[in-house]
Amino acid sequence: MSAPKKFKFDYEINEAACMACAACELECRDNAVVVNDSATAYAINKDSCKRCGRCFRACPAGAVVKINL
């Protein structure tokens, strides 16, 4: 069994900026974007995320941010 891939960055969603429009969720091919516990914004499941950037490019509010690790 291979070790999990190590990434140099993560994508996160800034809840304060998120409009809950679902653009990021609709663009995600890996089902990594989910509604968060407060049901008012979205979150990214880092275990499912492939770091393709589709959600980052799709967000009209700029709420998806790239975090260097």
RAPE-V384008 format. One record per run of one state. SS is the DSSP state (hx for helix, st for strand, lp for the rest). FROM is the first residue (numbers start at 1). TO is the last residue. Records with the same first field share a line. If there is no record, write none. Layout:
BEGIN
SS=FROM-TO  FROM-TO
END
This chain:
BEGIN
lp=1-8  14-22  28-32  36-41  45-53  59-63  69-69
st=9-13  33-35  42-44  64-68
hx=23-27  54-58
END
